[in-house]
Amino acid sequence: MSEHEETPVDLPLVPLPGSNRHSAEVIAPATVPQDSGAEIEVTVILRRQPGADTFDPSVRLSREDFAARMGADAADVASVTAALSGLGLRVLSTDLPSRRMRVAGTTAVLSRVFGTHLEAVTSRATDGTEVHHRNRTGMLMVPASLDGIITAVLGLDDRPQARAQFRVAEARAVAVSYTPLDLAEVYHFPAQFDGSGQTIALIELGGGFAPAELDTYFAGLGITGPHVTAVGIDGAKNVPGADAAGADGEVLLDIEVAGALSPGANIVVYFAPNTDAGFVDAVSEATHASVTPTAISISWGQNEDAWTAQARHALDQAFVDAATLGVTVTVAAGDNGSSDGASDGRNHADFPASSPHVLACGGTSLHAVSGTVQSEVVWNNGKGAGATGGGVSDVFAIPNWQASAGVPASSRGTAGRGVPDVAAVADPTTGYEVLVDGEKKIYGGTSAVAPLWAALVARLVQAAGQPFGLLHPRLYGSVSAAPKQEGFRDITSGNNGSFAAKPGWDACTGLGVPDGTALLALLTMPAH
């Protein structure tokens, strides 16, 4: 059967659990209708092999052991390859450890095989911009012979999946600003370590950087910056200078913060399309790279409800892979307060920060002089002006390590995972001094907190001589609703809307902001 032939009308299909998708906010059909003969690519996720080990945060696996115990079964790959090839699709690549298959076919054949209809539309993104993309609604289907083997089909609908969690300060609004080196002093980063021998991966869904600009920035700080390389995923690549007001700012903020705070590390920047498939593929490629990163930093996210259940699960399981391989994933908790920008009157957590397998990073407003803190409170600049994300997940249950932290019930009355875990300065009016496309600017947002924590993790891993993976059991320790946890300076003033800061963990700044020297002592002592 050729690619342009339709698959049989009576092809037996069954529903793919978790694939239901609501339509985007369509403004109009696209100027050019969807071409049924146009070839597109999608990512197919398979189940773990039968008998795969249950995730245990205390167990680390080598890449070889992971592939043998936690990856996809070769027999499943053979079944999917035979079935999809027989229906007119092409398998472009297969990766057993991450359980991914990249599949190509015409719009018409992919629509028939997966039981959907794709239309080209113009819709309104969450930031108000107009975007052109493929749109689908409802459930996906899979061939009945692959029921239970395929767990997700991503990329058929290629609407923007996430937003960058940063904000640019207006010059007149800036009260005080800091270089990353100032913040290393404020947060007591252990000065004897610089991240040497470690790799930090940054996930970017747009934008780019110019190496010469990075050289200029780090030289301005009086330091030699890290070695930075770019990796393209699913056709994306490093494109500097094309979006100075948007994604470039995110990319450069991430690199400059992580690089200044851990200049001895290697930084690898993964550029992927801003789709559910691109996000999952980028995290998976970073996790399973030939050199396993010490930390992965993610400054992109979206309201939990804006994801399909299959995409949330696929990305969360990629984070399980990372933790099992010893990678610590740091994720921005969002910049839109306890509502996460939703207009339904309910509280929402941001995903992927709400995954129990990542370190969710909230934000503060900081006033410090010569490294001495005068005040630090929850970041909240009022309605529409930005506030740290934080709250309780509606989809992820509360993890064991957080059970005694005093996490309130979710908006649905269930015991959910509390966000964030940790914090640092994020208020753009007390923000970060960065260089973006030739302009010196002050940036804020929890976007800056994720790379700050990734850089701190790189220093701490260098000191410990071994990776951490999932840090939470060590960070939370015996924390309860009252006492502060060792390794942190507690933030007890302010709110992000529905949630207020308090002694101990809270849904604004988590356990607090880091005391790097105390964390070094905590994480290098023998585990009990």
Phi and psi in degrees as a GROMACS rama.xvg file:
@    title "Ramachandran Plot"
@    xaxis  label "Phi"
@    yaxis  label "Psi"
@TYPE xy
-78.5685  165.507  SER-2
-65.1643  -25.2417  GLU-3
-92.9267  -0.790622  HIS-4
-84.9932  149.151  GLU-5
-79.9613  146.141  GLU-6
-73.9881  159.822  THR-7
-57.6335  140.111  PRO-8
-60.4015  -34.3002  VAL-9
-92.4625  21.1252  ASP-10
-55.156  120.818  LEU-11
-71.5127  118.722  PRO-12
-121.609  151.324  LEU-13
-129.86  153.899  VAL-14
-65.0057  146.145  PRO-15
-97.1423  109.767  LEU-16
-56.2483  138.981  PRO-17
80.9802  4.55433  GLY-18
-93.9999  -1.78154  SER-19
-59.5893  132.937  ASN-20
-133.579  134.252  ARG-21
-81.5337  151.482  HIS-22
-64.1656  148.131  SER-23
-66.6419  166.877  ALA-24
-76.6562  83.6807  GLU-25
-71.0318  128.897  VAL-26
-90.6645  -42.8173  ILE-27
-165.728  158.584  ALA-28
-60.584  150.189  PRO-29
-63.4696  153.29  ALA-30
-57.2117  -39.9626  THR-31
-106.446  118.02  VAL-32
-61.2315  160.483  PRO-33
-63.6784  127.49  GLN-34
-84.4794  116.397  ASP-35
-65.8764  -20.4601  SER-36
-96.0787  -1.44329  GLY-37
-72.2226  138.363  ALA-38
-89.5782  134.6  GLU-39
-130.666  166.066  ILE-40
-119.146  145.089  GLU-41
-134.026  163.015  VAL-42
-109.574  125.587  THR-43
-107.58  127.797  VAL-44
-104.935  133.326  ILE-45
-104.072  163.077  LEU-46
-67.9681  162.082  ARG-47
-70.3978  158.278  ARG-48
-63.3573  150.956  GLN-49
-54.0083  134.732  PRO-50
81.3675  11.1414  GLY-51
-57.2881  141.556  ALA-52
-63.9718  143.498  ASP-53
-71.9808  140.6  THR-54
-62.2576  128.835  PHE-55
-127.501  113.291  ASP-56
-62.7621  -14.6532  PRO-57
-88.2109  -7.68616  SER-58
-105.094  127.536  VAL-59
-108.156  141.195  ARG-60
-119.176  145.38  LEU-61
-70.6877  165.396  SER-62
-59.8852  -38.3719  ARG-63
-67.4982  -47.0939  GLU-64
-65.3839  -36.0436  ASP-65
-61.7656  -47.5215  PHE-66
-60.0577  -37.6365  ALA-67
-74.3562  -27.5733  ALA-68
-111.624  -25.0992  ARG-69
-122.712  -9.54939  MET-70
-80.8045  -168.143  GLY-71
-78.8964  155.895  ALA-72
-82.6861  132.767  ASP-73
-58.4736  -32.6679  ALA-74
-66.7944  -37.145  ALA-75
-64.6966  -42.7129  ASP-76
-59.9032  -41.9612  VAL-77
-63.215  -41.0965  ALA-78
-64.4592  -44.286  SER-79
-67.0188  -42.4301  VAL-80
-60.1783  -46.7029  THR-81
-64.1697  -44.5311  ALA-82
-66.957  -48.1931  ALA-83
-70.2803  -37.9521  LEU-84
-63.0519  -39.5967  SER-85
-66.9377  -18.3577  GLY-86
-99.5375  7.72938  LEU-87
99.1154  10.1849  GLY-88
-101.971  160.627  LEU-89
-115.004  132.435  ARG-90
-89.1928  114.903  VAL-91
-85.8692  -36.633  LEU-92
-159.475  156.27  SER-93
-137.545  136.384  THR-94
-130.651  104.761  ASP-95
-62.8294  -46.6583  LEU-96
-58.133  -42.621  PRO-97
-92.0043  -1.51472  SER-98
64.6201  32.2455  ARG-99
-111.239  142.963  ARG-100
-128.281  131.819  MET-101
-97.5463  124.058  ARG-102
-125.738  140.693  VAL-103
-126.285  151.857  ALA-104
-178.648  173.048  GLY-105
-72.3835  158.625  THR-106
-55.4724  -41.2965  THR-107
-64.2105  -45.9931  ALA-108
-70.6329  -43.2431  VAL-109
-61.2474  -39.5232  LEU-110
-62.5786  -41.4368  SER-111
-70.1602  -44.0655  ARG-112
-63.2696  -35.6622  VAL-113
-108.389  15.4354  PHE-114
60.0395  44.4627  GLY-115
-139.336  176.82  THR-116
-127.656  129.034  HIS-117
-109.034  133.291  LEU-118
-130.498  146.287  GLU-119
-84.9558  126.193  ALA-120
-138.067  164.285  VAL-121
-109.951  126.44  THR-122
-132.144  173.626  SER-123
-100.776  119.391  ARG-124
-75.8708  170.28  ALA-125
-64.3692  -23.8489  THR-126
-89.5748  5.50592  ASP-127
92.5729  -9.57438  GLY-128
-77.6368  156.329  THR-129
-89.2257  134.718  GLU-130
-131.576  150.336  VAL-131
-110.904  129.611  HIS-132
-163.267  171.235  HIS-133
-80.4674  139.181  ARG-134
-124.335  140.935  ASN-135
-139.665  160.066  ARG-136
-135.553  159.306  THR-137
81.5746  -165.476  GLY-138
-83.3798  152.421  MET-139
-92.1087  162.018  LEU-140
-123.892  160.8  MET-141
-134.732  155.116  VAL-142
-53.9224  137.923  PRO-143
-57.0211  -31.3486  ALA-144
-68.5688  -14.7064  SER-145
-108.759  11.0945  LEU-146
-58.1691  126.012  ASP-147
88.0858  -21.299  GLY-148
-83.6063  -47.0935  ILE-149
-85.2154  126.445  ILE-150
-106.851  -16.4865  THR-151
-159.854  145.974  ALA-152
-127.01  112.009  VAL-153
-117.081  143.935  LEU-154
102.963  -6.31427  GLY-155
-61.9262  -48.8917  LEU-156
-92.2275  118.307  ASP-157
-111.84  34.204  ASP-158
-63.0742  154.474  ARG-159
-58.3296  128.555  PRO-160
-92.9516  -31.4936  GLN-161
-136.153  164.341  ALA-162
-120.308  148.975  ARG-163
-75.2407  137.551  ALA-164
-98.0493  61.1617  GLN-165
-134.223  161.032  PHE-166
-140.512  139.425  ARG-167
-96.64  130.494  VAL-168
-78.805  139.914  ALA-169
-74.2317  137.102  GLU-170
-53.3356  -40.0737  ALA-171
-71.2868  -16.05  ARG-172
-95.0275  -9.32838  ALA-173
-73.048  121.903  VAL-174
-88.6173  -40.4545  ALA-175
-162.476  153.472  VAL-176
-140.828  163.826  SER-177
-137.822  145.839  TYR-178
-81.4481  160.432  THR-179
-56.6668  -32.7931  PRO-180
-66.7602  -33.983  LEU-181
-60.3981  -41.4748  ASP-182
-72.15  -29.8445  LEU-183
-60.1946  -35.3551  ALA-184
-73.9534  -44.2355  GLU-185
-59.0368  -42.8717  VAL-186
-98.5241  14.5079  TYR-187
54.9079  44.8714  HIS-188
-60.9458  133.34  PHE-189
-61.3841  112.184  PRO-190
-68.93  -20.4776  ALA-191
-78.3079  -2.5344  GLN-192
-125.302  146.076  PHE-193
-133.136  13.2183  ASP-194
85.7107  8.56301  GLY-195
-56.9457  137.17  SER-196
84.3407  -1.9157  GLY-197
-107.582  159.548  GLN-198
-123.486  129.998  THR-199
-111.22  124.768  ILE-200
-99.7772  134.492  ALA-201
-113.821  130.53  LEU-202
-98.0684  122.218  ILE-203
-128.301  133.097  GLU-204
-109.487  40.3718  LEU-205
151.727  174.408  GLY-206
77.9714  -168.277  GLY-207
-173.594  179.188  GLY-208
-142.987  152.031  PHE-209
-108.67  124.553  ALA-210
-53.9528  -37.3224  PRO-211
-62.3017  -35.8109  ALA-212
-68.0001  -38.6257  GLU-213
-62.9119  -41.6644  LEU-214
-59.1574  -41.9166  ASP-215
-63.6207  -42.9005  THR-216
-63.8647  -50.6042  TYR-217
-67.1529  -36.1642  PHE-218
-62.9687  -36.2068  ALA-219
-64.0263  -24.9127  GLY-220
-87.6379  -6.43193  LEU-221
78.7862  25.7942  GLY-222
-130.802  161.497  ILE-223
-91.402  122.065  THR-224
-75.1591  176.069  GLY-225
-76.6215  168.464  PRO-226
-80.6175  122.962  HIS-227
-119.47  128.583  VAL-228
-128.032  156.157  THR-229
-114.722  141.744  ALA-230
-127.725  128.453  VAL-231
-94.2063  138.132  GLY-232
-122.824  135.81  ILE-233
52.4421  38.2917  ASP-234
89.8406  -10.7336  GLY-235
-77.0347  161.063  ALA-236
-156.473  170.862  LYS-237
-70.4473  114.062  ASN-238
-125.621  87.2138  VAL-239
-76.525  152.073  PRO-240
80.4578  0.418523  GLY-241
-92.0061  -17.1356  ALA-242
-146.434  65.7082  ASP-243
-62.2658  -31.2264  ALA-244
-88.7592  -4.42597  ALA-245
-128.495  -109.227  GLY-246
-63.782  -30.4697  ALA-247
-57.9975  -40.0612  ASP-248
-60.3337  -40.8079  GLY-249
-63.5207  -47.6413  GLU-250
-60.6048  -49.4216  VAL-251
-69.7701  -37.2128  LEU-252
-57.6807  -47.9413  LEU-253
-61.5918  -48.1197  ASP-254
-66.6158  -43.9013  ILE-255
-68.8104  -38.194  GLU-256
-69.4417  -51.5642  VAL-257
-63.2947  -41.5336  ALA-258
-69.6054  -38.8871  GLY-259
-70.356  -33.8084  ALA-260
-86.6749  -16.3174  LEU-261
-142.48  64.1984  SER-262
-68.5523  -15.482  PRO-263
-83.3266  -9.68589  GLY-264
-81.5721  161.709  ALA-265
-91.8429  135.391  ASN-266
-114.769  126.636  ILE-267
-116.194  122.424  VAL-268
-103.99  117.497  VAL-269
-97.5416  116.106  TYR-270
-99.8283  126.581  PHE-271
-138.591  158.522  ALA-272
-62.0077  148.274  PRO-273
-81.9  70.3916  ASN-274
-134.995  168.605  THR-275
-63.2435  -38.4703  ASP-276
-66.2664  -43.9257  ALA-277
-61.3199  -41.4908  GLY-278
-62.4561  -50.5417  PHE-279
-63.7344  -42.6784  VAL-280
-64.4817  -40.0533  ASP-281
-64.765  -46.4026  ALA-282
-63.6441  -40.2953  VAL-283
-66.7621  -42.6012  SER-284
-63.5883  -41.382  GLU-285
-64.741  -44.2118  ALA-286
-63.0094  -42.9342  THR-287
-100.424  20.8272  HIS-288
-63.9062  159.994  ALA-289
-61.1623  -30.7562  SER-290
-107.97  110.153  VAL-291
-66.9148  125.889  THR-292
-70.2012  153.94  PRO-293
-72.3979  -41.4713  THR-294
-144.406  149.586  ALA-295
-119.093  127.405  ILE-296
-109.023  131.778  SER-297
-129.4  121.623  ILE-298
-113.564  21.8576  SER-299
-121.56  145.877  TRP-300
-173.345  -178.228  GLY-301
-163.662  152.228  GLN-302
-39.6558  134.433  ASN-303
-51.4836  -37.5467  GLU-304
-69.9311  -15.4272  ASP-305
-85.3842  1.79087  ALA-306
-107.192  147.623  TRP-307
-73.8635  153.405  THR-308
-61.429  -36.2575  ALA-309
-65.6546  -38.0598  GLN-310
-70.8072  -41.6597  ALA-311
-59.3513  -45.3598  ARG-312
-65.3176  -42.4687  HIS-313
-62.4348  -42.8906  ALA-314
-70.6889  -40.717  LEU-315
-60.737  -39.8132  ASP-316
-69.7687  -28.2177  GLN-317
-64.8203  -33.9196  ALA-318
-71.3669  -32.0672  PHE-319
-61.0064  -44.5056  VAL-320
-54.5846  -48.016  ASP-321
-60.2594  -48.9257  ALA-322
-62.3726  -40.1476  ALA-323
-64.2258  -31.3855  THR-324
-88.2851  2.92208  LEU-325
91.5835  14.8738  GLY-326
-93.6717  132.777  VAL-327
-96.3666  124.876  THR-328
-105.908  122.825  VAL-329
-108.873  134.184  THR-330
-136.351  134.957  VAL-331
-63.7632  136.618  ALA-332
-86.8064  -4.87869  ALA-333
110.854  158.364  GLY-334
-121.428  17.3516  ASP-335
-124.251  31.5332  ASN-336
66.6231  -165.451  GLY-337
-68.5717  -19.5815  SER-338
-83.549  -15.263  SER-339
54.9477  30.7123  ASP-340
83.0142  0.1474  GLY-341
-75.3232  153.774  ALA-342
-109.064  15.2932  SER-343
-92.229  4.47938  ASP-344
80.4875  3.22368  GLY-345
-107.204  160.668  ARG-346
-80.5573  145.357  ASN-347
-140.855  140.095  HIS-348
-91.105  153.159  ALA-349
-92.2662  139.73  ASP-350
-113.654  137.372  PHE-351
-89.6973  6.21623  PRO-352
-59.3782  -28.3043  ALA-353
-79.627  -6.22701  SER-354
-60.8675  135.252  SER-355
-72.8952  -0.541026  PRO-356
-108.273  13.9103  HIS-357
-128.706  161.016  VAL-358
-93.8174  105.583  LEU-359
-80.4711  131.518  ALA-360
-115.07  112.59  CYS-361
-93.5831  -176.482  GLY-362
-131.89  153.17  GLY-363
-126.972  170.983  THR-364
-111.592  124.767  SER-365
-120.793  132.625  LEU-366
-124.061  113.698  HIS-367
-137.58  148.965  ALA-368
-127.541  121.111  VAL-369
51.3509  42.7362  SER-370
83.1602  -4.90031  GLY-371
-100.63  125.309  THR-372
-76.6226  124.986  VAL-373
-88.8937  -41.0931  GLN-374
-161.414  150.035  SER-375
-150.258  119.361  GLU-376
-131.143  173.569  VAL-377
-60.1063  136.594  VAL-378
-75.3492  117.886  TRP-379
-157.557  103.664  ASN-380
-95.8243  13.0853  ASN-381
95.8601  169.844  GLY-382
-55.4883  124.805  LYS-383
80.7381  -8.21173  GLY-384
-105.681  0.131463  ALA-385
104.28  138.399  GLY-386
-158.589  150.868  ALA-387
-60.4122  138.723  THR-388
-70.0557  164.054  GLY-389
159.582  148.922  GLY-390
161.023  -146.334  GLY-391
-132.117  130.984  VAL-392
-66.0367  140.929  SER-393
-89.9825  -9.85451  ASP-394
-122.151  -20.7276  VAL-395
-109.551  127.045  PHE-396
-66.809  158.521  ALA-397
-67.1681  129.524  ILE-398
-74.9904  159.448  PRO-399
-57.991  -40.4039  ASN-400
-69.6509  -11.5732  TRP-401
-108.75  1.53895  GLN-402
-63.3871  -26.8537  ALA-403
-103.059  11.5497  SER-404
-87.1404  -5.71292  ALA-405
82.4708  33.168  GLY-406
-72.76  127.778  VAL-407
-72.9136  171.613  PRO-408
-68.9656  153.404  ALA-409
-71.8116  175.058  SER-410
-64.3675  -16.9128  SER-411
-98.9005  7.60228  ARG-412
81.401  12.9033  GLY-413
-102.459  165.596  THR-414
-87.7275  99.0966  ALA-415
-110.496  168.588  GLY-416
-65.8024  129.165  ARG-417
-86.3473  139.465  GLY-418
-126.797  139.339  VAL-419
-91.1977  -174.567  PRO-420
-98.5002  -37.878  ASP-421
-142.012  177.523  VAL-422
-154.789  174.671  ALA-423
-170.957  177.776  ALA-424
-60.5136  135.782  VAL-425
-139.972  -12.749  ALA-426
-64.64  120.785  ASP-427
-63.8925  -22.783  PRO-428
-78.6557  -7.63577  THR-429
-131.867  47.3971  THR-430
-98.4265  -159.033  GLY-431
-98.8372  133.522  TYR-432
-84.9829  115.797  GLU-433
-133.891  167.804  VAL-434
-117.935  118.797  LEU-435
-127.767  115.132  VAL-436
48.0141  47.0601  ASP-437
85.498  -4.84799  GLY-438
-112.307  134.569  GLU-439
-80.9609  124.453  LYS-440
-136.763  164.409  LYS-441
-109.024  120.352  ILE-442
-114.078  152.423  TYR-443
-140.095  -162.439  GLY-444
102.686  155.797  GLY-445
-66.7588  -10.8011  THR-446
-53.3677  -35.8217  SER-447
-77.845  -24.5739  ALA-448
-75.0375  -36.2029  VAL-449
-61.3273  -49.2281  ALA-450
-68.6117  -29.6868  PRO-451
-60.1677  -46.8302  LEU-452
-69.4951  -35.1193  TRP-453
-62.5517  -40.0539  ALA-454
-66.2836  -39.4024  ALA-455
-64.2514  -42.0837  LEU-456
-59.375  -41.3737  VAL-457
-60.8564  -41.6716  ALA-458
-65.3773  -42.1929  ARG-459
-68.7191  -37.8104  LEU-460
-66.362  -40.3638  VAL-461
-56.6004  -42.7544  GLN-462
-68.7203  -40.9916  ALA-463
-76.0324  -25.6217  ALA-464
77.5461  12.611  GLY-465
-157.605  150.423  GLN-466
-71.8993  161.318  PRO-467
-102.91  -35.8638  PHE-468
65.2427  -130.172  GLY-469
-74.332  111.695  LEU-470
-80.6555  -21.2523  LEU-471
-52.5112  -46.586  HIS-472
-57.4838  -33.6189  PRO-473
-78.8358  -38.751  ARG-474
-70.623  -42.627  LEU-475
-76.3323  -34.9243  TYR-476
48.4403  -121.639  GLY-477
-103.926  25.499  SER-478
-58.4915  141.415  VAL-479
-126.021  -170.992  SER-480
-69.4908  -15.1115  ALA-481
-104.181  -62.3294  ALA-482
-76.8421  152.945  PRO-483
-74.9368  159.904  LYS-484
-97.0871  143.591  GLN-485
-58.8435  139.419  GLU-486
97.7992  -0.221686  GLY-487
-132.552  154.402  PHE-488
-103.777  116.907  ARG-489
-71.2736  141.186  ASP-490
-107.536  119.977  ILE-491
-122.509  10.3818  THR-492
-130.631  136.353  SER-493
110.485  175.77  GLY-494
-151.157  164.422  ASN-495
-117.31  24.8342  ASN-496
121.025  -97.3702  GLY-497
-82.7616  -18.4574  SER-498
-115.232  142.398  PHE-499
-117.039  149.603  ALA-500
-68.3134  150.504  ALA-501
-157.84  166.666  LYS-502
-58.8152  137.9  PRO-503
85.117  -161.646  GLY-504
-67.228  143.639  TRP-505
-148.429  165.876  ASP-506
-85.9749  28.0109  ALA-507
-118.903  -51.8792  CYS-508
-127.898  15.4082  THR-509
60.6183  -130.679  GLY-510
-78.1123  -14.5455  LEU-511
125.49  -166.121  GLY-512
-96.9745  157.322  VAL-513
-76.7366  145.159  PRO-514
-112.246  94.6262  ASP-515
-57.5853  -38.0422  GLY-516
-66.5475  -41.9356  THR-517
-68.2827  -36.7187  ALA-518
-64.6766  -37.1814  LEU-519
-59.7652  -44.4925  LEU-520
-64.6778  -41.2284  ALA-521
-64.9572  -44.5708  LEU-522
-84.7498  -12.1756  LEU-523
-103.603  -1.2063  THR-524
-79.9755  153.917  MET-525
-58.2566  136.046  PRO-526
-73.6316  145.923  ALA-527
